[in-house]
Amino acid sequence: MTKPTAPAPRRFPPKRVVRMGLQLGGAAVARVRTLISRPPRFTGIFPTREAAIAAMPTDLKAGYDNQEIADISFQQMCELAVWDYPIVFWLDRLMSGRGTLIDAGGHQGTKFIAFTSVLDLRDLQWVVYDLSGIVSVARKRQADGKIPSEIQFQTQLSQLPPADVLLASGLLQYLDCSFSSLVHDLPQPPRIILLNKVALRDGPAVFTHERIGDTQVPYHIRSRKAWEAEIAALGYRVRDSWDIPDLGHVISTHPWQGRSESRGYVLERYVTR
């Protein structure tokens, strides 16, 4: 009598596995993740940044003050993305290529490089403020002629010049202090603040782990209600705002928490102190 052979295990396409996982809850989601070969981009939910950092596996823990992270997606970040266009519109309208702009979390001047394809920025003082690990790589690239010489780089808030505009594109998720603290520590509050890719959600703020290359960094998803209250308390009004649907995220280990929202803002100061 021939012994029956076990049927081959069923293999599902990754997209179908994700759909299956969204219908499950709790620990079952973690099991479904094992069927997908590519590690998820976002994992875990934590109440504070400190808790998120403490929960990171030692071999993946990095943070953004890291020269290895500086080179990830550099060329891609130097290209104009569809969600950059509202910032380009307002930058052209508000500054007309003149004045001083602080590019907080500006990496290696990637937004300056991207925007020069559609804007004349030659008369604009563009100062990137970022972490020392990023800036050291940027200065080396600049010395090698691979980054425009017009861009200035700083790692200390105290060394920044007074600015007409503060730009923070994709910074707020990774900021290790409150947004209010950043603005208060500038030499003077800027008249205009341009923000892009601000991660928001209904309900309490949370932190998660974002995988970038072979490392993880804490990622802050703010409470939309608390965030808008913070803007008002700083003395700014929302002059314009827009949704970026492509950049909303579901945390794969906690899909029941819902999808985050990504927004851009033009903030105008109306309180002088």
TARAWO-V367939 format. One record per pair of residues at least 12 apart in sequence whose ideal C-beta (glycine too) atoms are under 6 Angstrom apart, sorted by the first residue. I is the first residue (numbers start at 1). J is the second residue. If there is no record, write none. Layout:
BEGIN
I;J + I;J
END
This chain:
BEGIN
14;36 + 17;32 + 17;35 + 17;36 + 22;255 + 29;253 + 39;211 + 40;252 + 41;211 + 42;208 + 42;210 + 42;249 + 42;251 + 43;209 + 43;253 + 44;208 + 44;209 + 44;253 + 45;206 + 45;208 + 45;254 + 46;207 + 49;207 + 49;218 + 52;207 + 52;218 + 53;218 + 56;216 + 60;215 + 60;216 + 62;215 + 63;217 + 64;131 + 64;174 + 64;217 + 65;131 + 65;133 + 66;133 + 67;133 + 67;137 + 70;134 + 70;137 + 72;212 + 72;213 + 77;110 + 78;110 + 78;113 + 78;114 + 79;114 + 80;114 + 80;117 + 83;244 + 86;242 + 86;264 + 87;194 + 87;196 + 88;115 + 88;118 + 90;266 + 92;119 + 94;192 + 97;120 + 97;123 + 97;124 + 98;123 + 99;164 + 100;125 + 100;161 + 100;163 + 100;164 + 101;124 + 101;126 + 101;165 + 101;167 + 102;127 + 102;129 + 102;160 + 102;163 + 102;166 + 103;128 + 103;167 + 104;129 + 104;168 + 104;171 + 105;130 + 105;168 + 105;171 + 106;128 + 106;130 + 107;134 + 108;138 + 109;128 + 109;147 + 109;151 + 111;169 + 112;126 + 112;151 + 126;151 + 127;152 + 128;151 + 128;153 + 129;154 + 129;160 + 132;155 + 135;153 + 135;155 + 138;153 + 139;153 + 157;185 + 162;187 + 162;188 + 163;190 + 164;191 + 165;190 + 165;192 + 166;190 + 166;193 + 167;194 + 168;195 + 169;196 + 170;197 + 172;198 + 173;199 + 173;219 + 173;220 + 180;230 + 180;234 + 183;234 + 189;269 + 191;269 + 192;268 + 193;267 + 195;265 + 196;264 + 197;247 + 197;262 + 198;263 + 199;221 + 199;260 + 199;262 + 200;222 + 200;224 + 200;261 + 200;263 + 201;221 + 201;260 + 204;223 + 205;222 + 205;223 + 206;221 + 207;220 + 208;251 + 221;260 + 235;269 + 235;271 + 236;267 + 236;269 + 237;268 + 237;270 + 239;266 + 239;268 + 240;266 + 241;263 + 241;265 + 242;264 + 243;263 + 244;262 + 247;262 + 248;260 + 248;261 + 248;262
END
